[in-house]
Amino acid sequence: MLTQPCQECGFDPATIRSKRLADAVRETASRWPAVLVQPAVAERPSKAVWSPLEYACHVRDVMRLFAQRIELMLAEDNPTFANWDQDRTAREDRYWDQDPAKVAKQIGQAGDKLADLFERVSKEDWQRRGTRSNGSEFTVATIGVYALHDLRHHVWDVRG
């Protein structure tokens, strides 16, 4: 995800520059309100595929999670991130039952927070490191690209 274009959504990490992450996050977050007003927003296209509403809740939570992780990377030397079970979160938070209008607002807020955070990263802090619970290592720059791919991929998932 960090070195090759995504075969599904076409995201190319080689085209992403750290100083443009904030704008890219805001642009991607801005696409969700149009998705969340669709009449069938809570309907799954198949049992194995989330509805647009469920994807939107996930995207909101992804932005919140990555903001927390980046804040940790900026505050501590090489922190390790706790595992996040996205499917468990979806079940426990009842993604399918959330209010689309509230989710749209929350996506905007989470997107602004993440983008604001990227805008505040100093030149030398882009290389600060953190490690996921599975051992994957990231810098602030690479976790930003990883997060942006996730956000853009889910817009592609719902064709927003």
PyRosetta script that sets phi, psi and omega in degrees:
from pyrosetta import init, pose_from_sequence

init()
pose = pose_from_sequence("MLTQPCQECGFDPATIRSKRLADAVRETASRWPAVLVQPAVAERPSKAVWSPLEYACHVRDVMRLFAQRIELMLAEDNPTFANWDQDRTAREDRYWDQDPAKVAKQIGQAGDKLADLFERVSKEDWQRRGTRSNGSEFTVATIGVYALHDLRHHVWDVRG")
pose.set_psi(1, -20.6)
pose.set_omega(1, -177.4)
pose.set_phi(2, -101.0)
pose.set_psi(2, -9.6)
pose.set_omega(2, -176.5)
pose.set_phi(3, -125.0)
pose.set_psi(3, -22.5)
pose.set_omega(3, -175.8)
pose.set_phi(4, -122.6)
pose.set_psi(4, 148.5)
pose.set_omega(4, 174.5)
pose.set_phi(5, -61.8)
pose.set_psi(5, 146.6)
pose.set_omega(5, 177.7)
pose.set_phi(6, -73.3)
pose.set_psi(6, 127.2)
pose.set_omega(6, -178.7)
pose.set_phi(7, -68.8)
pose.set_psi(7, -21.8)
pose.set_omega(7, -179.3)
pose.set_phi(8, -89.1)
pose.set_psi(8, -59.8)
pose.set_omega(8, -172.3)
pose.set_phi(9, -94.5)
pose.set_psi(9, -11.9)
pose.set_omega(9, 178.8)
pose.set_phi(10, 85.2)
pose.set_psi(10, 1.4)
pose.set_omega(10, 179.0)
pose.set_phi(11, -58.2)
pose.set_psi(11, 129.9)
pose.set_omega(11, -180.0)
pose.set_phi(12, -118.0)
pose.set_psi(12, 105.7)
pose.set_omega(12, -177.4)
pose.set_phi(13, -61.4)
pose.set_psi(13, -23.6)
pose.set_omega(13, -179.0)
pose.set_phi(14, -67.5)
pose.set_psi(14, -17.7)
pose.set_omega(14, -178.2)
pose.set_phi(15, -91.5)
pose.set_psi(15, -4.2)
pose.set_omega(15, -174.1)
pose.set_phi(16, -95.1)
pose.set_psi(16, 127.9)
pose.set_omega(16, 176.6)
pose.set_phi(17, -109.7)
pose.set_psi(17, 138.0)
pose.set_omega(17, -176.8)
pose.set_phi(18, -52.7)
pose.set_psi(18, -43.3)
pose.set_omega(18, -176.5)
pose.set_phi(19, -67.9)
pose.set_psi(19, -10.9)
pose.set_omega(19, 178.9)
pose.set_phi(20, -103.8)
pose.set_psi(20, -0.7)
pose.set_omega(20, -177.8)
pose.set_phi(21, -59.7)
pose.set_psi(21, -41.8)
pose.set_omega(21, -178.9)
pose.set_phi(22, -58.3)
pose.set_psi(22, -48.5)
pose.set_omega(22, 179.1)
pose.set_phi(23, -63.0)
pose.set_psi(23, -40.1)
pose.set_omega(23, -179.1)
pose.set_phi(24, -65.9)
pose.set_psi(24, -39.3)
pose.set_omega(24, 177.5)
pose.set_phi(25, -64.9)
pose.set_psi(25, -46.4)
pose.set_omega(25, -179.8)
pose.set_phi(26, -61.9)
pose.set_psi(26, -41.8)
pose.set_omega(26, 179.8)
pose.set_phi(27, -63.4)
pose.set_psi(27, -43.4)
pose.set_omega(27, -178.6)
pose.set_phi(28, -67.4)
pose.set_psi(28, -43.6)
pose.set_omega(28, 178.5)
pose.set_phi(29, -62.3)
pose.set_psi(29, -33.3)
pose.set_omega(29, -177.3)
pose.set_phi(30, -68.5)
pose.set_psi(30, -13.3)
pose.set_omega(30, -179.1)
pose.set_phi(31, -82.5)
pose.set_psi(31, -17.4)
pose.set_omega(31, -174.3)
pose.set_phi(32, -72.7)
pose.set_psi(32, -35.2)
pose.set_omega(32, 179.5)
pose.set_phi(33, -56.1)
pose.set_psi(33, -38.4)
pose.set_omega(33, 178.1)
pose.set_phi(34, -65.8)
pose.set_psi(34, -34.7)
pose.set_omega(34, 177.7)
pose.set_phi(35, -67.5)
pose.set_psi(35, -40.2)
pose.set_omega(35, -171.4)
pose.set_phi(36, -79.4)
pose.set_psi(36, -2.2)
pose.set_omega(36, 174.3)
pose.set_phi(37, -101.0)
pose.set_psi(37, 2.1)
pose.set_omega(37, 178.2)
pose.set_phi(38, -64.8)
pose.set_psi(38, 142.4)
pose.set_omega(38, -177.9)
pose.set_phi(39, -59.4)
pose.set_psi(39, -35.4)
pose.set_omega(39, -176.8)
pose.set_phi(40, -102.4)
pose.set_psi(40, 33.0)
pose.set_omega(40, -172.5)
pose.set_phi(41, -59.9)
pose.set_psi(41, -28.0)
pose.set_omega(41, -177.4)
pose.set_phi(42, -96.9)
pose.set_psi(42, 2.8)
pose.set_omega(42, -178.2)
pose.set_phi(43, -92.4)
pose.set_psi(43, 132.5)
pose.set_omega(43, 175.9)
pose.set_phi(44, -81.1)
pose.set_psi(44, 136.6)
pose.set_omega(44, 176.6)
pose.set_phi(45, -68.1)
pose.set_psi(45, -25.3)
pose.set_omega(45, 173.5)
pose.set_phi(46, -158.0)
pose.set_psi(46, 167.1)
pose.set_omega(46, -177.8)
pose.set_phi(47, -60.0)
pose.set_psi(47, -31.7)
pose.set_omega(47, -174.9)
pose.set_phi(48, -90.5)
pose.set_psi(48, -1.2)
pose.set_omega(48, -176.1)
pose.set_phi(49, -121.3)
pose.set_psi(49, 129.0)
pose.set_omega(49, 178.5)
pose.set_phi(50, -62.4)
pose.set_psi(50, 154.1)
pose.set_omega(50, 172.7)
pose.set_phi(51, -75.1)
pose.set_psi(51, 163.8)
pose.set_omega(51, 175.0)
pose.set_phi(52, -56.2)
pose.set_psi(52, -36.1)
pose.set_omega(52, 177.8)
pose.set_phi(53, -64.3)
pose.set_psi(53, -43.4)
pose.set_omega(53, 179.3)
pose.set_phi(54, -65.0)
pose.set_psi(54, -41.4)
pose.set_omega(54, 175.9)
pose.set_phi(55, -61.9)
pose.set_psi(55, -40.4)
pose.set_omega(55, 180.0)
pose.set_phi(56, -62.7)
pose.set_psi(56, -43.3)
pose.set_omega(56, 177.1)
pose.set_phi(57, -61.5)
pose.set_psi(57, -42.1)
pose.set_omega(57, 178.2)
pose.set_phi(58, -61.5)
pose.set_psi(58, -45.1)
pose.set_omega(58, 179.8)
pose.set_phi(59, -61.1)
pose.set_psi(59, -43.3)
pose.set_omega(59, 176.5)
pose.set_phi(60, -56.9)
pose.set_psi(60, -46.8)
pose.set_omega(60, -177.5)
pose.set_phi(61, -70.8)
pose.set_psi(61, -32.7)
pose.set_omega(61, 175.9)
pose.set_phi(62, -63.0)
pose.set_psi(62, -44.9)
pose.set_omega(62, 179.6)
pose.set_phi(63, -63.5)
pose.set_psi(63, -40.5)
pose.set_omega(63, 177.6)
pose.set_phi(64, -63.4)
pose.set_psi(64, -45.7)
pose.set_omega(64, -178.5)
pose.set_phi(65, -62.3)
pose.set_psi(65, -46.9)
pose.set_omega(65, -178.9)
pose.set_phi(66, -67.1)
pose.set_psi(66, -34.0)
pose.set_omega(66, 175.2)
pose.set_phi(67, -62.2)
pose.set_psi(67, -43.4)
pose.set_omega(67, 178.0)
pose.set_phi(68, -61.6)
pose.set_psi(68, -44.1)
pose.set_omega(68, -178.0)
pose.set_phi(69, -66.0)
pose.set_psi(69, -40.7)
pose.set_omega(69, 179.2)
pose.set_phi(70, -67.7)
pose.set_psi(70, -41.3)
pose.set_omega(70, 176.3)
pose.set_phi(71, -58.4)
pose.set_psi(71, -40.9)
pose.set_omega(71, 178.2)
pose.set_phi(72, -64.2)
pose.set_psi(72, -42.9)
pose.set_omega(72, 179.2)
pose.set_phi(73, -62.9)
pose.set_psi(73, -34.2)
pose.set_omega(73, -179.6)
pose.set_phi(74, -78.5)
pose.set_psi(74, -23.8)
pose.set_omega(74, -177.1)
pose.set_phi(75, -94.6)
pose.set_psi(75, -28.0)
pose.set_omega(75, -174.7)
pose.set_phi(76, -124.9)
pose.set_psi(76, 158.8)
pose.set_omega(76, 174.6)
pose.set_phi(77, -86.4)
pose.set_psi(77, 120.7)
pose.set_omega(77, 176.4)
pose.set_phi(78, 43.7)
pose.set_psi(78, 61.2)
pose.set_omega(78, 177.9)
pose.set_phi(79, -70.3)
pose.set_psi(79, 159.5)
pose.set_omega(79, 172.4)
pose.set_phi(80, -107.8)
pose.set_psi(80, 132.2)
pose.set_omega(80, -177.5)
pose.set_phi(81, -90.0)
pose.set_psi(81, 139.1)
pose.set_omega(81, 175.2)
pose.set_phi(82, -65.0)
pose.set_psi(82, 151.8)
pose.set_omega(82, 176.2)
pose.set_phi(83, -65.5)
pose.set_psi(83, 144.3)
pose.set_omega(83, 175.8)
pose.set_phi(84, -123.4)
pose.set_psi(84, 119.5)
pose.set_omega(84, 177.6)
pose.set_phi(85, -93.9)
pose.set_psi(85, 97.5)
pose.set_omega(85, -174.9)
pose.set_phi(86, -65.5)
pose.set_psi(86, -33.7)
pose.set_omega(86, 179.2)
pose.set_phi(87, -69.2)
pose.set_psi(87, -39.8)
pose.set_omega(87, 177.1)
pose.set_phi(88, -63.4)
pose.set_psi(88, -43.2)
pose.set_omega(88, 177.4)
pose.set_phi(89, -59.7)
pose.set_psi(89, -43.2)
pose.set_omega(89, 179.8)
pose.set_phi(90, -60.0)
pose.set_psi(90, -43.5)
pose.set_omega(90, 179.7)
pose.set_phi(91, -68.2)
pose.set_psi(91, -50.1)
pose.set_omega(91, -176.1)
pose.set_phi(92, -64.3)
pose.set_psi(92, -35.7)
pose.set_omega(92, -179.3)
pose.set_phi(93, -91.4)
pose.set_psi(93, 1.5)
pose.set_omega(93, 176.9)
pose.set_phi(94, 50.7)
pose.set_psi(94, 57.6)
pose.set_omega(94, -178.7)
pose.set_phi(95, -48.6)
pose.set_psi(95, -42.2)
pose.set_omega(95, -175.8)
pose.set_phi(96, -64.9)
pose.set_psi(96, -15.9)
pose.set_omega(96, -172.9)
pose.set_phi(97, -110.5)
pose.set_psi(97, 8.7)
pose.set_omega(97, -177.3)
pose.set_phi(98, -84.1)
pose.set_psi(98, 157.7)
pose.set_omega(98, -179.3)
pose.set_phi(99, -78.0)
pose.set_psi(99, 116.5)
pose.set_omega(99, -177.6)
pose.set_phi(100, -56.7)
pose.set_psi(100, -37.4)
pose.set_omega(100, 179.9)
pose.set_phi(101, -65.5)
pose.set_psi(101, -40.4)
pose.set_omega(101, 177.5)
pose.set_phi(102, -66.9)
pose.set_psi(102, -40.5)
pose.set_omega(102, 179.8)
pose.set_phi(103, -63.3)
pose.set_psi(103, -41.2)
pose.set_omega(103, 178.0)
pose.set_phi(104, -59.0)
pose.set_psi(104, -43.5)
pose.set_omega(104, 178.7)
pose.set_phi(105, -65.1)
pose.set_psi(105, -43.2)
pose.set_omega(105, -179.4)
pose.set_phi(106, -64.9)
pose.set_psi(106, -36.2)
pose.set_omega(106, 176.2)
pose.set_phi(107, -63.0)
pose.set_psi(107, -43.4)
pose.set_omega(107, 177.4)
pose.set_phi(108, -60.1)
pose.set_psi(108, -44.0)
pose.set_omega(108, 179.7)
pose.set_phi(109, -65.5)
pose.set_psi(109, -45.3)
pose.set_omega(109, -179.9)
pose.set_phi(110, -65.8)
pose.set_psi(110, -38.7)
pose.set_omega(110, 177.7)
pose.set_phi(111, -64.3)
pose.set_psi(111, -42.7)
pose.set_omega(111, 177.9)
pose.set_phi(112, -63.2)
pose.set_psi(112, -41.8)
pose.set_omega(112, -179.7)
pose.set_phi(113, -63.5)
pose.set_psi(113, -45.7)
pose.set_omega(113, -180.0)
pose.set_phi(114, -65.1)
pose.set_psi(114, -43.8)
pose.set_omega(114, 179.3)
pose.set_phi(115, -63.3)
pose.set_psi(115, -43.6)
pose.set_omega(115, 177.9)
pose.set_phi(116, -59.1)
pose.set_psi(116, -39.5)
pose.set_omega(116, 178.8)
pose.set_phi(117, -63.0)
pose.set_psi(117, -44.9)
pose.set_omega(117, 178.0)
pose.set_phi(118, -61.4)
pose.set_psi(118, -36.9)
pose.set_omega(118, 179.6)
pose.set_phi(119, -65.6)
pose.set_psi(119, -26.0)
pose.set_omega(119, -177.4)
pose.set_phi(120, -90.0)
pose.set_psi(120, -7.0)
pose.set_omega(120, -178.6)
pose.set_phi(121, -71.2)
pose.set_psi(121, 126.1)
pose.set_omega(121, 178.7)
pose.set_phi(122, -77.6)
pose.set_psi(122, 163.4)
pose.set_omega(122, -177.7)
pose.set_phi(123, -54.5)
pose.set_psi(123, -44.6)
pose.set_omega(123, -177.8)
pose.set_phi(124, -74.5)
pose.set_psi(124, -23.8)
pose.set_omega(124, -177.9)
pose.set_phi(125, -78.8)
pose.set_psi(125, -12.5)
pose.set_omega(125, 177.5)
pose.set_phi(126, -61.5)
pose.set_psi(126, -22.5)
pose.set_omega(126, -178.2)
pose.set_phi(127, -97.4)
pose.set_psi(127, 3.5)
pose.set_omega(127, 175.5)
pose.set_phi(128, -62.5)
pose.set_psi(128, 147.5)
pose.set_omega(128, -171.4)
pose.set_phi(129, -111.9)
pose.set_psi(129, 156.7)
pose.set_omega(129, 172.4)
pose.set_phi(130, -152.2)
pose.set_psi(130, 160.1)
pose.set_omega(130, -176.4)
pose.set_phi(131, -129.9)
pose.set_psi(131, 131.9)
pose.set_omega(131, 174.6)
pose.set_phi(132, -74.3)
pose.set_psi(132, 162.0)
pose.set_omega(132, -178.0)
pose.set_phi(133, -62.2)
pose.set_psi(133, -21.2)
pose.set_omega(133, 178.3)
pose.set_phi(134, -87.6)
pose.set_psi(134, 2.4)
pose.set_omega(134, 178.2)
pose.set_phi(135, 97.3)
pose.set_psi(135, -8.0)
pose.set_omega(135, 178.2)
pose.set_phi(136, -66.8)
pose.set_psi(136, 129.0)
pose.set_omega(136, 179.8)
pose.set_phi(137, -100.9)
pose.set_psi(137, 143.4)
pose.set_omega(137, 179.8)
pose.set_phi(138, -135.3)
pose.set_psi(138, 155.7)
pose.set_omega(138, 163.1)
pose.set_phi(139, -102.5)
pose.set_psi(139, 170.7)
pose.set_omega(139, 175.5)
pose.set_phi(140, -58.3)
pose.set_psi(140, -39.7)
pose.set_omega(140, 179.4)
pose.set_phi(141, -63.9)
pose.set_psi(141, -46.5)
pose.set_omega(141, -176.4)
pose.set_phi(142, -74.2)
pose.set_psi(142, -32.5)
pose.set_omega(142, 176.9)
pose.set_phi(143, -69.4)
pose.set_psi(143, -30.2)
pose.set_omega(143, 175.3)
pose.set_phi(144, -64.6)
pose.set_psi(144, -43.5)
pose.set_omega(144, 177.6)
pose.set_phi(145, -65.4)
pose.set_psi(145, -42.8)
pose.set_omega(145, 178.3)
pose.set_phi(146, -59.0)
pose.set_psi(146, -46.4)
pose.set_omega(146, 178.9)
pose.set_phi(147, -62.7)
pose.set_psi(147, -45.4)
pose.set_omega(147, -179.1)
pose.set_phi(148, -61.6)
pose.set_psi(148, -40.2)
pose.set_omega(148, 176.8)
pose.set_phi(149, -59.8)
pose.set_psi(149, -45.7)
pose.set_omega(149, 179.8)
pose.set_phi(150, -58.3)
pose.set_psi(150, -45.7)
pose.set_omega(150, -179.3)
pose.set_phi(151, -63.4)
pose.set_psi(151, -47.1)
pose.set_omega(151, -179.4)
pose.set_phi(152, -68.8)
pose.set_psi(152, -36.2)
pose.set_omega(152, 179.9)
pose.set_phi(153, -62.1)
pose.set_psi(153, -39.3)
pose.set_omega(153, -178.6)
pose.set_phi(154, -74.4)
pose.set_psi(154, -28.2)
pose.set_omega(154, 170.2)
pose.set_phi(155, -63.1)
pose.set_psi(155, -42.9)
pose.set_omega(155, 177.2)
pose.set_phi(156, -62.9)
pose.set_psi(156, -40.3)
pose.set_omega(156, 179.2)
pose.set_phi(157, -54.6)
pose.set_psi(157, -38.1)
pose.set_omega(157, -178.1)
pose.set_phi(158, -101.7)
pose.set_psi(158, 3.6)
pose.set_omega(158, 179.7)
pose.set_phi(159, 56.4)
pose.set_psi(159, 41.5)
pose.set_omega(159, -178.7)
pose.set_phi(160, -83.1)
pose.dump_pdb("model.pdb")
